[in-house]
Amino acid sequence: MRLLELGSHGEVSLTRDFGDDVPRYSILSHTWGADDEEVTFNDLREGLGRGKVGHKKIEFCGNQARKDGLQYFWVDTCCIDKANHSELSEAITSMFRWYRGAVKCYVYLSDVSARKRDNDAQTQHTWESAFRTSRWFTRGWTLQELLAPESVEFFSREEELLGDKKVLEQQLHQITGIPVTALHGGSLSYFSISERMRWAANRHTKKKEDQAYCLLGIFDVSMSLRYGEGEKALARLEKKVNGSSNRKCRSPKGDYPLVQEKQPCLEKVKAFASNKSATVFAYHYCSISDPDSQRPVNILGSLVAQISAWQPSSLKDLKGIFERDKARKKGKTLQVWELEQVLVKHIATFSAAIILFDALNESEDFFGTVACILSLLRQLPNLKALVTSTRSAATAGTNQWPHLVEVQMNPDEDIRTFVEANLSDHVALRYLSPECMEIVRSVLIGKADQT
């Protein structure tokens, strides 16, 4: 990754490629003008480009970075040698990570003016109306530029600060339809594939292929770039995303097991929580095929990992527990009651919290896990816990459930879907004839015991 520096007389220069040792930097988000208006990599290398319209954006980014105490900054128009295919491919694959790694992201809105009026209220209304209709919200690449960085600041064409994404969170939610929790930096893996696809549905790119490439970071996948393939790029992306969603994923905040989900009920609960102010949502699935997901300490651990997306200090609390007990550095793990304390402390800071425990009957210690859930409910008036379990386990576990609803389930369709997904991903079985595949499919579905 190479960066830019701004000289004392406003001259912009490229740095060397820093490789993995990248210093602190800011990053620019903007909408491209005509190709001949933007400053290119070759322009900077040859000392040209100051007369181009796009140079103003670069100077703005450099000046704003200097005000924020940052020596380096990055701009996509001129920091990438687009004539070098391997460099371009690496840049596109790394783009989400580069925006996430920036100390600050400056959004330059060339179509939003904040000129002063006599009436301050009228001025606010004027720029906010233009803000809501800005072309920036219609571009494909700017989706990741909104979500990836922790700090995103919006500026008018006069280079006046309009607000950051925390101050403008409600406007951004209304304009984009993206839940506030995602805007706050919640892990994107907590949102379903279809929901993330909806965020990009009304966005456009100059090249058809970029409609797929601009979403690589949103879905945390990588694939080769093939400019010229047109809409096939989006089809390849969908296949890649759907394939990766069938595998277990891990929280970026820790090693606690999480499972990618597709249940409509779960998506409705998540959507409900996401659109409520100061409401946090967490989910844990006890998988029959994953012993790690069944252990109470990992169940609570996965919840802490998810809560840390909103409350990073929860991980600091866990680290503090380890440091206070030096013996734990020798391979011992946290205790359930310690994780419970951390959850209580940090969930209490939200107006409301919703936790869904799915397939709790598969828990290694069902009764112990139930006791933990009831303990959390007693200590946290703002917490709502939803639990799914088999009838026998739920009724045997306790008679203290506040509400117990029995639902008749027909698992045949779920079993068929699960078998189909896993067969399609199994490399060795791809060489079987269609007849043999049908026999394998029928046997697996027929032998399933519907649990």
Secondary structure, 3 states (H helix, E strand, C coil): CEEEEECCCCCEEEEEECCCCCCCEEEEECCCCCHHHCCCHHHHHCCCCCCCCCHHHHHHHHHHHHHCCCCEEECCCCCCCCCCHHHHHHHHHHHHHHHHHCCEEEEECCCCCCCCCCCHHHHHHHHHHHHHCCHHHHECCHHHHHHCCCCEEEECCCCCEEEECCCCHHHHHHHHCCCHHHHCCCCHHHCCHHHHHHHHCCCECCCCCHHHHCCHHHHCCCCCCCCCCCCHHHHHHHHHHHHHHCCCEECCCCCCEECCCCCHHHHHHHHHHHCCCCEEEEEEECCCCCHHHHCHHHHHHHHHHHHCCCCCHHHHHHHHHHHHCHHHHHCCCCCHHHHHHHHHHHHCCCCEEEEEEECHHHCCCHHHHHHHHHHHHHHCCCEEEEECCCHHHHHHHCCCCCCCCCCCCCCHHHHHHHHHHHHHHCCHHHHCCHHHHHHHHHHHHHHCCCC
